[in-house]
Amino acid sequence: MSCVRMRTVSDFSQLPATIKDLPFILDEFKAGSENGNFSKDFLNSKLAKTLEKQLRELFSRQELGDQAGHCFYILARESDGRRVGFIWLMITPDPDNQPILEIRAICIIKQFRNKGLGAVMLDEWLEAYPHHPFQAKCFQRSTRTIEMLKRRVFYVHNTSPTGSQPLVRNRLVTI
């Protein structure tokens, strides 16, 4: 499976992330960590530097055409190129060692939230891979994301002691 270029809606499109997008992405991870939507680990400068290094490597590889199992796209307004969000997916094995697309992050900047852009961005991926299993691990405070995923036939697989919820879609469960 490889990543495809997404269309999105009207004045917005999804474009592969590049190293130039890194400051925007890191700022949004930090903001999301402060409000509980992302791991507090992003607030730790050492771990944030590790993430930055990993994303630099990922984007460098992506620019050379090597997806390395990741799809990291920026949602940008076409009229002025303003970045308004991003989605990060990764191909990973599920508990039965079958490939699954994990939604690592969906983020829309504060000024553009509640306009359906995150949902449209996600829907394009779900439509591009309708039979492929997906999963997402959501923090307890990510209620909007959890509800958005549930409306798209994701179900809560379980809840961890910390309250985070892994949600799955199209996954065959082996008993």
C-alpha positions in Angstrom: 0.0 0.0 0.0 1.2 3.5 -0.8 -0.1 6.9 0.1 -2.2 8.7 -2.5 -2.7 12.5 -3.0 -5.9 13.5 -1.5 -8.4 16.1 -2.8 -10.4 17.3 0.3 -12.9 20.1 -0.1 -13.3 23.4 -1.9 -10.4 25.6 -1.0 -8.5 22.9 0.9 -6.3 20.0 -0.1 -4.1 17.4 1.5 -0.4 17.5 0.5 2.5 15.4 1.6 4.2 16.9 4.5 7.8 18.2 4.0 10.6 19.4 6.3 9.3 23.0 5.8 6.1 21.9 7.6 8.0 20.7 10.7 7.7 23.9 12.8 3.9 23.9 12.2 3.6 20.3 13.1 5.7 20.5 16.2 3.8 23.6 17.4 0.5 21.8 17.0 1.7 18.7 18.8 2.8 20.9 21.7 -0.5 22.8 21.8 -2.4 19.5 21.6 -0.3 18.1 24.5 -1.1 21.1 26.6 -4.9 20.6 26.2 -4.8 16.8 26.6 -5.4 15.7 23.0 -1.9 14.4 22.6 0.6 12.8 24.9 2.2 15.0 27.5 5.4 13.5 26.3 5.5 16.1 23.6 6.1 18.7 26.3 9.3 17.0 27.3 12.1 18.8 25.3 14.2 15.7 25.0 11.3 13.6 23.6 10.2 16.5 21.4 13.7 16.6 19.9 13.5 12.9 19.3 10.2 13.3 17.5 11.6 16.2 15.5 14.6 14.0 14.4 12.3 11.1 13.5 10.0 13.4 11.4 12.9 15.0 9.6 14.1 11.5 8.6 10.6 10.5 7.6 10.0 13.6 5.5 13.4 13.3 3.8 12.6 9.7 2.9 9.1 10.7 1.8 10.6 13.4 -0.5 12.7 10.7 -2.1 9.6 8.6 -2.7 10.1 6.1 0.2 6.9 6.2 2.3 8.5 3.9 4.9 5.0 2.8 6.0 3.9 6.3 6.9 1.4 8.7 5.3 1.8 12.2 6.7 -0.3 14.9 5.0 -0.8 18.6 5.6 -4.2 20.2 5.1 -3.6 23.5 3.4 -5.9 26.3 2.2 -5.3 26.5 -1.6 -5.9 30.3 -1.9 -3.0 31.2 0.3 -1.2 28.0 1.3 -2.0 28.4 5.0 -1.6 25.2 6.9 -4.7 24.4 8.9 -4.1 20.8 10.0 -2.5 17.4 9.4 -3.1 13.7 9.4 -0.5 11.0 10.2 -1.2 7.4 9.4 1.2 4.5 9.7 1.0 0.9 8.5 1.6 -1.3 11.6 0.8 -4.9 12.6 -2.3 -5.5 14.7 -2.3 -7.9 17.6 -2.7 -10.8 15.1 0.3 -9.5 13.1 -1.9 -8.4 10.2 -1.3 -4.9 8.6 -3.5 -2.2 9.8 -3.6 1.6 9.1 -3.1 3.3 12.4 -4.2 6.9 12.7 -1.4 8.4 14.7 -2.7 12.0 14.7 -5.4 14.2 13.3 -5.1 17.8 14.0 -6.9 21.0 12.9 -5.7 24.4 14.2 -8.0 26.1 16.7 -9.4 28.7 14.3 -10.6 26.1 11.8 -12.1 23.5 14.2 -15.8 22.6 14.2 -16.0 23.2 10.4 -15.8 19.5 9.5 -12.3 19.7 8.0 -10.9 16.9 10.2 -13.8 14.7 9.2 -13.4 15.4 5.5 -9.7 14.7 5.7 -10.3 11.4 7.5 -13.2 10.4 5.1 -10.9 10.7 2.1 -8.6 8.1 3.6 -11.5 5.8 4.6 -12.9 6.1 1.1 -9.5 5.5 -0.5 -9.0 2.2 1.5 -12.6 1.1 2.2 -11.8 -2.5 3.1 -8.5 -1.9 4.9 -8.6 -2.1 8.7 -7.9 1.1 10.6 -7.2 1.8 14.3 -6.6 4.9 16.4 -5.5 5.3 20.0 -7.3 8.3 21.6 -6.7 10.0 24.9 -9.7 10.3 27.1 -9.9 14.1 26.6 -10.0 13.7 22.8 -13.8 13.4 22.9 -14.4 15.1 19.5 -12.1 12.7 17.8 -13.5 9.7 19.5 -17.1 10.7 18.5 -16.0 11.4 14.9 -14.4 7.9 14.7 -17.5 6.3 16.2 -19.7 8.0 13.5 -17.4 6.3 10.9 -18.0 2.8 12.3 -15.0 2.6 14.6 -15.7 0.9 17.8 -13.9 1.1 21.2 -11.8 -2.1 21.5 -11.1 -1.5 25.2 -10.2 1.3 27.6 -6.8 1.4 29.3 -6.4 2.1 33.1 -5.3 5.7 32.1 -8.5 6.1 30.1 -7.1 6.1 26.6 -9.3 4.2 24.1 -8.1 2.2 21.1 -10.7 2.3 18.4 -10.8 0.0 15.4 -12.6 -0.4 12.1 -12.8 -3.3 9.6 -10.6 -5.5 11.8 -11.3 -9.1 12.0 -11.0 -10.2 15.6 -9.6 -13.6 16.2 -10.9 -15.4 19.3 
